Amino acid sequence: MTNPIVDLDAPRVPGGILRYATYVRTAIEIARRPCLTALDVQRELCAAHIRDRLEGSWVASFEDHGFPGVSLHRPALQRLLADIDAGAIDVVVVPRVDRLSRTPGDLAQLLTRFRNAGVSLIVAVGPSATRYAGNAGLGARGGTAP
């Protein structure tokens, strides 16, 4: 699957190895229990996408438990953004775009920040996995999950 918007083969770090991070979120606080949770499913979807379709190094996983997508004030999201600002991440993989934000304005802000940092976004689930560079393609999605 190729996409002219993002060149994931372009080396961004010495040696050309891309550094992937995953971000997952649920608005409901999950009790720590042995059963499979929504975060487990999201985490596995992202991991499988990286493992099966991408080459590079998975460097971090960011998980927000019990935070709605209508605010950017989420601890793990803020850590992700700090790592992006520090140049530690090249590609962010999310299961669905609404995991980042359910607000189109906030999503556009995040995608602009990603673009300015040279970070690509991969949405792993949907009719076809989607890659975004900055805010390219946002209008077609309208800020909602596929």
C-alpha positions, 0 to 999 in steps of 0.5 A: 500500500503506497501513499504519495503524501508520506514517504515512510522510506525516507530516513529520518534518523541515522541509519534510516530506521524509523521510530514508531510510537503508538497511542491508545485511549479510552474514555472509561477508566478500566479496572485492572482485571485479567479480561481483555479490554478495549485498550488491549484490543487497540494496543494489539491492532497498532502492534500488529500493524507495525509488525506486519506492515512497517519496518523500523523500531517500536520505541514507545506506547502511550496509553490514556485510561479514562480520558475523553477525546474532547480535550488535549489535556491527557497525560499520555498524549502530553508525553507523546507530544513532548517526545515528538518535540524532542525528536524521539519519534518519527511515526505515530500509529493509532488504531483510529483517528478519534483516539487522538481527538474527537474535535476537528479543530484539536485534531487539525492542531495535532496534525499540524504539530506532527507535520512541523516536527516531521512526524507522520501519522498512521491510522491502522484500522478502517476500510484501508489503513491511512497515512497522514502527513500533517493535516493532509487528508483531514478534510476527507475524514472530517476529523472522525474515525474511519 
